[in-house]
Amino acid sequence: MPSQTRSFPNIQRKSEQLLRDPSRVITRLHMPNNPQRITKIIQRIVDLPDTEAKELLARILLDFSNRHKDIGRVFERHLNEAKDYIPNDITLNETQRTLIGAYFTMEYSIESAALFNPSIVPHPDQSQLDKGSVRFIMSLRATGEGHISSIVFRSGVIDAQNMFIFDPISDYVVAPDTHLAPVYDRHLFRLKLNEMAASNEVTAYLITRLPENFSYYRLKKEIEALHINPVFPVACQNETFEMIFWLANSNYQLNFEHTGLVSERVIFPVSKNESRGIEDARFVQFFNDDGQFTYYASYTAYNGVSILPQLIETKDFIQFNILTLNGKAVQNKGMALFPRKIDDRYVMLSRQDGENNRIMFSDNIHFWQESEIIQEPQQTWEFIQIGNCGSPLETNDGWLVLTHGVGPMRQYCIGAMLLDLKDPTKIIARLEEPLLAPHEEEREGYVPNVVYSCGSLIHNNELVIPYAMSDTMSGIATVGVSELVDHMRPLT
């Protein structure tokens, strides 16, 4: 239990900093919205003399082949996106096919604006390490042009002295192959449509025509049939179709190459609901009842207007399942899953009302219906709002939770509290002053006066906190767990 000693804990800022790198680029589809323009572009390419076309392609390959692992595959994929606009009476040669793919491709610098809001978990592979060391994976929010956010990764080792040795960063960034969810559950699909306020006579009609477990292809075929032979007003049907596809496209699978480095992988927005960014992933190593573990991360999908809470699931950081979170208790940002069940229920922190720290329990990790407040703003540095800074960490004294508070001048600070191991609705103790507040050199950035984290870990009895500085770059701080707990004010 915490003692009565409550001076300031000795937190150490490491020298390592994770900086944005504008040279880290991915390829994206770059196609005009106007179909006539697409057709014109294709025709201009087809009209090029063979010699000029070959010289142009040679220059493109010379300029871009060394910037991407397989630029030819990218061009082929983007050619396929344009195939419906290619006239049927044209037979393309290989040069023309590749050029069309190139013209509908663009580079995007994923970290050109910022690299921030990190979380850290133990790597799934802990083999061949020196005694007292741990291999880790760190996720970060990368932001580029247009403030579009994605998830990138770093890896490395923390040694017995808690020194960081980061793995070399790959020269390449690779987007994964994307596959829509192979099977949808009709009952869950209907429940989510209800939550989205998208249920109407059109959805009721479609749901009755779908089997208990249905594929994306089957859903699409039923919608196409209703589109060809309308049963309801066309405007209502089309609006409903858009909502249904929005939901269906929000559940998908990502597959990276097994041989690639962790730092090559980027989870970039795929579905329309996350078209403006994937924000603040909070990763946790979750231990199942059988002792096996799965990594989960909650994140916020943003489409420029509204947000949608999503869940990432992976066992190896190679294959990722992306799923919607459901229920009235997950309609805001900042959810953080506990690393194991408590009393056979999943437990998660949240900030449903945008102001207070809340906790919720569920029998199903995908559905969260009720939450309760466990902490309200009390200290001057958190009067505006409080929230979590990642998943709770289990200690002998209780669940250690890093929190964030927003105070005057919209300054974000990091605090800490301790929850009861058996009943995490109870706060045992908390820091009255911030554990981390922005230093002078950390204040300047895209969003000034902010320090923030999305997840920490405990190693060799020290709390390791990767944290963002003013939404621009990231650093690392450490503090002894026992010292931190001893400096908290007991509440029980």
Steps between C-alpha positions, in 0.01 A plus 500: 500500500611860443672678788437854623814634324381731223788703363556505124615167346836502321410458135782474246471617140706287262714655228331300224251689286286368218483759225288525188670399176348651183691249285282213624242478221230257396313475170131589474239486228479841331195506276271795414140480619375594155471186278543709184837624620611143569406396149683798350818422695495141378446611141795744520723216617378269224566771239867533596744372233659172607851644527387794714291271721792265563737791579245649738452169681876451526534840671216422742652166597844660542357771726274284718611135500753553779243681716259206518542128542291396199386798298390275214248327723367838612451612139320177419266540796412856402455399137233257620323789675472672161408198288131593476597827328711337229307479169416144398640549150852580630762230555771636726863397474711453813648849486157661477365288785786597728476868407129510578577353842772761553276793407244387755760468776633761743747501785386599847744596775342341807717681759548836331304691769548305823586176679331485838262333750700177546411178678735212583452124556731198530587351161339159427854361447711509818758245387880543502513788745751576773377446855292790626419629151167529323426544131225753429275634228403866511206639306480867408252729334655633180345804334559628150348731241142601575544387861423138408619271778619140478668249731871426462730280705850489646670211675802440717628374833502645851800351679551409866596861579190630320704638214320514164654340191275573204510276193609669176214669317430361155543722195161376381142535623258234381123504507339157556268299284142575605219248516146577603361288780428154352185448708259735676266405783146608405393565861806712582472681169140596575589617852774726366265649239262582785780679688587698189135610474500338157220251553194549285270304271783456248737339750219285640425373149866425425569330833218251443658401168840426651603174669610491865862528384550680172786612277574843361427360155154381609424838658609680186286274279188564710559874487557487122171312457313761701675776305387351166146434620422760769245411763533828694558865396830513311645789704432314826646178358821669383554675833449171683734313264772751580461443875501121456815506290659737750445242773601201288821670386592580861571132570801370312829313522852626431787269401864607492795303365648266761853593400465878531628705793254631757593858410390438138138445599239772495130472573358771278129594474308248289129552554297818449434536871875550561573699184634793702710295735568220746559666835665404829525120498538361852665158470488243778634146534185319614532164676225249435374247754732233355810716548534580130503864403348718232578862429208740486487869430209736513521799269286782369398497134426847366336594170522878535157530661440216744702242689458124522670287768692207353693202633821349363580137571831327424721223632815576303484860365491345152131420462254748647123473533318834504157493663236745617437552869132495582273631772389831646800506738756522217388810318795722591880498496766359727406141579766285670456126559625329817761228424284216635146423604382575854231270639469348153414832337689731271573838654575827325562862594329770299406868493151474357394850611822670389575613856526218756684171532256213466513124526288233333460123502383257233465131427578572133808701404314651202195629694498756781166632622551660842772706668544676831711793613794410723689830490398862449726804458617620843844654463561835332707337222203282397202733547401483131512124451677180595553170320730202488844477341479136404408163645539433873812315617471232767716543813491342845349822635226531239428596140737783410329743261664797335253782451500827311357825623423821313541825690542872435620608156401149380815351652504120503681326787541133591393377842452160664256309717474154652188283472404204716608169341174320573265796464648750254205736550678602824791745496754408768733794452592776256762763431388849591758665274589409141757230445597660169434858394638664184856626541598817319655304212188279477248783478541597136334301225188439296288514819700693764524413870412130472659182635299186433539122490291211370664221698794403722663186635679391816853360466743424783269674747502822298208655319604574141292781351529589132335838462419759237619859509254761370362260235825517304759250625541241774735426788538250784487544878547251784414495869527231767165328553539478878610861520203611291253306716659631821449857384127455441240623747299206640125526450393200708 
